[in-house]
Amino acid sequence: MNNLATPSEPFQLGYKMPAEWELHEGTWISWPKDPDTFTVGKIRDGAEKTFAEMIKALQQHEKIFLLVNDTKAETHVRKKLTEHGAGTNNVIFHHIKSIDVWTRDYAPIFVKNNEGKVAAIRWIFNAWGNKWADLLPDNETGDKIADVVRATGMQIFRPGIVLEGGSIDTNGKGVFLTTEQCLLNKNRNPHLSRAQIESYLHNYLGAKKIIWLKDGVAGDDTDGHVDDFARFVNENTVVCAMEDDPNDENHAPLKENFELLKRTGLNVVALPMPRRIDCPERRLPISYANFYIGNGVVLLPIFDDPNDEKAKSIMQKLFPDRKVVQIPAVDLVYGYGGIHCATQQQPVTFSF
């Protein structure tokens, strides 16, 4: 891999991106509010209940860094959390304006060195290739989160290129998953070659090996984010979504990705796909692979589908030391995202 690093870049300073299952200080979440994502009424109510369930499961084990626009919004959210049995224990409110909830893609990605020090990588967010002009202000939301963590003494690195957290996944040992459909898309960084993108992942996140998968799931407006179909669950094991119906448009691309993963020598476990869900405009990007690994728990999206329990059984066997918590996520996919898309982990800082 071509290494263009200087001593001022994170990898040369000993930083790398930890695996998601490593200990968190907390999780960054933005409360749902955008009427274009979650229409006012049943879907908005459902989305708020889903976020409350996510927070309820996580707050027993880690902090929740919760973005709300202002004091009025905080009052509303406190009420909703109480109504849904979550409360505000371990919830730290930040009055930071955001348009949408997808912190995975616009919040910083956190890295950590061998001394236990955490730093933040602040990438550029361009609303998935400038598809949604109304969501471009969430790039500034990411800057505001960086300001918060900088105030604690954390160092901030700025690569100056577009990257979303949902487009990558790592085992914490330098192996990364991503897709050609997303990272090589000309609507992200048209001036960069594959080798140059690999250098950025190496220099800023500590990538030593990058597994380039192909296309993502149907209906995904992010251009094939890997967190919708292939995820590390330990250093040597990846779960990969598989569609059994040969007539479904997801069957061939997911099978191709599964076979690519098998050829890497990793253990590859198939996750079933739920039945398709459509909205008037198009098919929604629905998948069990959009789970989130928290301290002590795994938040697994469910869809009132016959495969819900099968997916839970598979995941519980893979995470015997964590409780798999099923989170109804239909209303999230109506917003074209999921549980993993709406969370961003901040690793715990250790002092030696």
ABEGO torsion letter per residue (X at the ends): XBBABBAABAAAAGBBBBBAABBBABBBBBBBABAAABBBEAAAAAAAAAAAAAAAAAAAABBBBBBBABAAAAAAAAAAAAAAGAEABGBBBBBBBBABABAAAABBBBBBBAAGBBBBBBBBBAGGGGABAAAAAAAAAAAAAAAAAAAAGBBBBBAGBBBBAAABBBAGAGBBBBBAAAAABAAABAABBAAAAAAAAAAAAGBABBBBBBBBBBGBAAGGBAAAABBBABAABBBBBBBABAABAAAAAAAAAAAAAAAAGBBBBBBBBBBBBBBAABBBBBBAAABBBBBGBBBBBBAGBAAAAAAAAAAAAABAABBBBBBBAAAAAAAGBBAAAABBBBBBBBBX
